[in-house]
Amino acid sequence: MNSVCSVVNIWWLTLISIVFFIIYHKFIIKSEEIFLEEKFGYKYTAWKKNTPSFIPKINGWIKPELPFSLRNALRKEFNGFFAIIIVFTLIEIIGDVIVKGKIELDPVWGIIFGAGCLVFLKILFLKKNTNILSRML
């Protein structure tokens, strides 16, 4: 939303969307915190004291026990990857509609969207029909 507002140079709409984003996420964070406190009790409360809810502390980073696994990331996050590509493509199209008054897809965005579709379908196929993404490294 902010990118669309910025493209058409409507500063007050950008400001409103930022304020809405902050308020919306504060409600989401609060409801999640209530749920987590009920589920995990003291462990969550102790963890929450040392962990900021929105902006992470760089100096508080702890190295994970397990190494990064591209297979696990692909297996678990491919839906989110494709959703991001869809959203950015739609933002680009909506921006063109607002600015130019017509639906238009930039060739670069068409390539990004097409490549994203191919990657999504390939990972979906591998996940459903093979065990390549299930094997541990």
C-alpha positions in Angstrom: 0.0 0.0 0.0 2.8 2.4 0.9 4.5 1.9 -2.4 1.3 2.7 -4.3 0.8 5.8 -2.2 4.4 6.9 -2.7 4.1 6.4 -6.5 1.2 8.8 -6.8 2.8 11.2 -4.4 0.0 11.3 -1.9 1.9 11.9 1.3 -1.1 11.9 3.7 -2.3 8.6 2.4 1.2 7.1 3.0 1.1 8.5 6.5 -2.3 7.1 7.2 -1.3 3.7 5.9 1.8 3.7 8.1 -0.3 4.6 11.2 -2.8 1.9 10.3 0.0 -0.6 9.9 1.4 0.2 13.4 -2.0 0.1 15.1 -3.0 -3.1 13.3 0.2 -4.9 14.3 0.0 -3.7 17.9 -3.4 -5.5 18.1 -2.0 -8.6 16.5 1.0 -8.7 18.7 -1.1 -8.2 21.8 -3.5 -11.0 20.9 -0.6 -13.3 20.1 1.1 -12.5 23.4 -2.1 -13.3 25.4 -2.3 -16.7 23.6 1.3 -17.5 24.1 1.2 -16.5 27.8 -1.8 -18.9 28.3 -0.1 -21.7 26.4 3.5 -21.5 27.7 3.1 -19.5 31.0 6.3 -18.5 32.8 8.6 -19.7 30.0 7.0 -17.3 27.5 6.9 -14.4 30.1 10.7 -14.9 30.8 11.5 -15.0 27.1 9.4 -12.0 26.4 11.3 -9.9 28.9 14.5 -10.3 26.9 12.9 -10.2 23.4 11.5 -7.1 21.7 8.2 -7.6 20.0 8.8 -5.7 16.8 12.4 -4.5 16.2 15.0 -7.1 17.0 18.1 -6.5 19.1 21.1 -7.1 17.0 23.4 -7.7 20.0 21.1 -10.3 21.4 21.4 -12.7 18.6 22.2 -16.3 19.6 23.6 -18.8 17.0 21.0 -21.5 16.3 21.8 -25.1 17.3 21.0 -26.4 13.8 22.6 -25.2 10.6 20.6 -23.5 7.9 19.0 -26.0 5.5 17.9 -24.8 2.1 15.9 -28.0 1.7 13.9 -27.3 4.8 13.4 -23.6 3.8 12.2 -24.6 0.4 9.9 -27.4 1.7 8.3 -25.1 4.3 8.3 -21.7 2.8 7.6 -22.1 -0.9 4.0 -21.0 -0.5 5.1 -17.8 1.2 7.7 -17.2 -1.5 5.1 -17.4 -4.2 2.6 -15.3 -2.2 5.3 -12.5 -2.1 5.7 -12.6 -5.8 2.0 -12.5 -6.4 1.6 -9.5 -4.0 4.4 -7.5 -5.5 3.1 -8.2 -9.1 -0.3 -7.0 -8.0 1.1 -3.9 -6.4 2.9 -3.2 -9.7 -0.3 -3.7 -11.7 -2.4 -1.6 -9.3 0.2 1.2 -9.4 0.0 1.2 -13.2 -3.8 1.4 -13.1 -3.6 4.3 -10.7 -0.8 6.2 -12.5 -1.5 5.3 -16.2 -5.2 4.5 -16.0 -4.9 1.1 -17.6 -3.8 -2.5 -16.7 -0.3 -3.0 -17.8 2.3 -5.6 -16.9 6.0 -4.5 -17.2 7.9 -7.3 -19.0 10.4 -7.6 -16.1 7.5 -8.2 -13.7 6.0 -10.7 -16.2 9.4 -12.6 -16.2 9.6 -12.5 -12.4 6.0 -13.7 -12.1 6.5 -16.5 -14.7 9.8 -17.6 -13.1 8.1 -17.6 -9.7 5.3 -19.8 -11.1 7.8 -22.2 -12.5 9.7 -22.4 -9.3 6.5 -22.8 -7.3 5.2 -25.6 -9.5 8.6 -27.4 -9.5 8.9 -27.3 -5.7 5.2 -28.4 -5.4 5.9 -31.3 -7.7 9.1 -32.3 -5.8 7.3 -32.1 -2.5 4.3 -34.2 -3.7 6.1 -36.8 -5.8 9.6 -37.3 -4.4 11.4 -37.3 -1.2 14.2 -34.9 -2.3 13.0 -32.1 -0.1 12.4 -34.5 2.9 15.9 -35.9 3.1 18.2 -34.3 5.7 21.5 -32.9 4.5 
